[in-house]
Amino acid sequence: MAKRVNRLKSINHEISQLDMIKDLTPNTTPINALPLSNHLIQIAQEALREVATLETGKQPELKRLARLMELVDELPEKAQS
């Protein structure tokens, strides 16, 4: 199989897949774990958005990573919900 030259299309596809997952009803996730589960999906999306930005040739910037860092910092709160 040939290696893909451009990862951006696949990255954006995965972001869209995560959007669809957010709209699905969890089957066996405990009710008290739903906020954490949903939050982890948000973190995955934000991380993929950053990967997509880097893939366009932009340099890493802490300012741009601020939203991802905020979401990660909220994990303990979501885990206790």
C-alpha contacts under 8 A as a table, 3 or more apart, distances in Angstrom:
res1	aa1	res2	aa2	distance
4	R	7	R	6.67
6	N	9	K	6.86
7	R	10	S	5.41
7	R	11	I	6.17
7	R	55	E	7.37
8	L	11	I	5.04
8	L	12	N	6.13
8	L	52	A	5.91
8	L	55	E	6.49
8	L	56	T	7.78
9	K	12	N	5.27
9	K	13	H	6.18
10	S	13	H	4.94
10	S	14	E	6.29
11	I	14	E	5.18
11	I	15	I	6.41
11	I	48	L	6.55
11	I	51	V	7.72
11	I	52	A	6.40
12	N	15	I	5.03
12	N	16	S	6.31
12	N	48	L	7.89
12	N	49	R	7.92
12	N	52	A	7.35
13	H	16	S	5.08
13	H	17	Q	6.20
14	E	17	Q	4.87
14	E	18	L	6.26
14	E	48	L	7.91
15	I	18	L	5.18
15	I	19	D	6.43
15	I	45	Q	5.63
15	I	48	L	6.66
15	I	49	R	7.54
16	S	19	D	4.96
16	S	20	M	6.48
17	Q	20	M	5.14
17	Q	21	I	6.31
18	L	21	I	4.89
18	L	22	K	6.31
18	L	41	I	6.75
18	L	45	Q	6.79
19	D	22	K	5.30
19	D	23	D	6.89
20	M	23	D	5.32
20	M	24	L	6.73
21	I	24	L	5.24
22	K	38	N	6.92
22	K	41	I	7.37
26	P	29	T	5.83
29	T	33	A	6.44
29	T	34	L	6.51
29	T	37	S	7.98
30	P	33	A	5.26
30	P	34	L	6.61
31	I	34	L	5.39
32	N	35	P	7.14
32	N	81	S	6.17
33	A	36	L	5.34
33	A	37	S	6.13
33	A	79	A	6.89
33	A	81	S	7.17
34	L	37	S	4.95
34	L	38	N	6.02
35	P	38	N	5.26
35	P	39	H	6.01
35	P	78	K	5.72
35	P	79	A	7.46
35	P	81	S	6.71
36	L	39	H	4.99
36	L	40	L	6.12
36	L	75	L	7.06
36	L	78	K	4.85
36	L	79	A	5.29
36	L	81	S	7.62
37	S	40	L	5.22
37	S	41	I	6.52
38	N	41	I	5.17
38	N	42	Q	6.48
39	H	42	Q	4.99
39	H	43	I	6.32
39	H	71	L	7.62
39	H	75	L	7.52
39	H	78	K	7.24
40	L	43	I	4.99
40	L	44	A	6.22
41	I	44	A	5.06
41	I	45	Q	6.25
42	Q	45	Q	5.11
42	Q	46	E	6.17
42	Q	71	L	7.77
43	I	46	E	5.10
43	I	47	A	6.05
43	I	68	L	6.54
43	I	71	L	6.22
43	I	72	V	6.96
44	A	47	A	5.13
44	A	48	L	6.18
45	Q	48	L	5.11
45	Q	49	R	6.16
46	E	49	R	4.99
46	E	50	E	6.35
46	E	67	R	7.74
46	E	68	L	5.97
47	A	50	E	5.14
47	A	51	V	6.31
47	A	68	L	6.70
48	L	51	V	4.87
48	L	52	A	6.10
49	R	52	A	5.00
49	R	53	T	6.24
50	E	53	T	4.98
50	E	54	L	6.24
50	E	65	L	7.51
51	V	54	L	5.11
51	V	55	E	6.05
52	A	55	E	4.89
52	A	56	T	6.48
53	T	56	T	5.31
53	T	57	G	7.13
53	T	58	K	6.20
54	L	57	G	5.32
54	L	58	K	5.04
54	L	59	Q	6.31
54	L	60	P	6.79
55	E	58	K	7.24
60	P	64	R	7.73
61	E	64	R	5.33
61	E	65	L	6.42
62	L	65	L	4.90
62	L	66	A	6.25
63	K	66	A	5.34
64	R	67	R	7.00
65	L	68	L	5.34
65	L	69	M	6.22
66	A	69	M	5.06
66	A	70	E	6.12
67	R	70	E	5.04
67	R	71	L	6.31
68	L	71	L	5.19
68	L	72	V	6.29
69	M	72	V	5.09
69	M	73	D	6.07
70	E	73	D	5.06
70	E	74	E	6.38
71	L	74	E	5.20
71	L	75	L	6.86
72	V	75	L	5.40
73	D	76	P	7.18
74	E	77	E	5.46
74	E	78	K	6.36
75	L	78	K	5.10
75	L	79	A	6.00
76	P	79	A	5.05
76	P	80	Q	6.40
77	E	80	Q	5.37
77	E	81	S	6.54
78	K	81	S	5.20
